[in-house]
Every structure is written in structure tokens, then in C-alpha cells.
Amino acid sequence: MLAMIFCACCSWTLMILLAGSFWLTLKKGANHLKRLHQIPCHACEYFTNDYRLKCTVHPKKACSEQAIGCIDFEPRTSACNACQQSRRKLFIK
């Protein structure tokens, strides 16, 4: 009887530890993904979208956690948006 209670307590302890470990792993993964989503390279003017040279200013830092807070970040300007804005100005006048 005592051995059965001991085995039950051990199994419940293992299940609780397993659930806690699973929860901590999910939490760390979510925090890591949030950190990776702060990398601004994809929206930068200097980002080339080429695997050989990702950034013309900082090629070693591009698309890594070192690029968070890059001092040379310039928001990408789309030629299509510029064309549309110039057309709107023509029609408004």
C-alpha cells in the first residue's frame, strides 16, 4: 500500500514537472519570436532581399538580432506610392 502511494506521488510529480517544462519552453519561444519580429531589415531602404548581400550598409548585421536599433535604418520608399501620390496631386489641381 505504501509503495503504491509513493509511486502515485512520483508519477504526479513527474507530470507536474513535465507540464512546467513544456510551459517554460513555450514562453521562451514566444519571447524569442517577439524579439525576432523587432528586426527592421525587411522594411529598410538598404535591404537588397538577396541572400548574397542582404544589406549594403551592414552586411554582417543584416537580418540578425544585432540589427535591432540600427542607426542607419531608412524606411523603404515605394516607387508605386510615389507615382500614385503625384497622380493625385495632378487630379486635385
Rosetta blueprint (number, residue, H / E / L):
1 M L
2 L H
3 A H
4 M H
5 I H
6 F H
7 C H
8 A H
9 C H
10 C H
11 S H
12 W H
13 T H
14 L H
15 M H
16 I H
17 L H
18 L H
19 A H
20 G H
21 S H
22 F H
23 W H
24 L H
25 T H
26 L H
27 K H
28 K H
29 G H
30 A H
31 N H
32 H H
33 L H
34 K H
35 R H
36 L H
37 H L
38 Q L
39 I L
40 P L
41 C H
42 H H
43 A H
44 C E
45 E L
46 Y L
47 F E
48 T L
49 N L
50 D L
51 Y L
52 R L
53 L L
54 K L
55 C E
56 T L
57 V L
58 H L
59 P L
60 K L
61 K L
62 A L
63 C L
64 S L
65 E H
66 Q H
67 A H
68 I L
69 G L
70 C L
71 I L
72 D L
73 F L
74 E L
75 P E
76 R L
77 T L
78 S L
79 A H
80 C H
81 N H
82 A H
83 C H
84 Q H
85 Q H
86 S H
87 R H
88 R H
89 K H
90 L H
91 F H
92 I H
93 K L
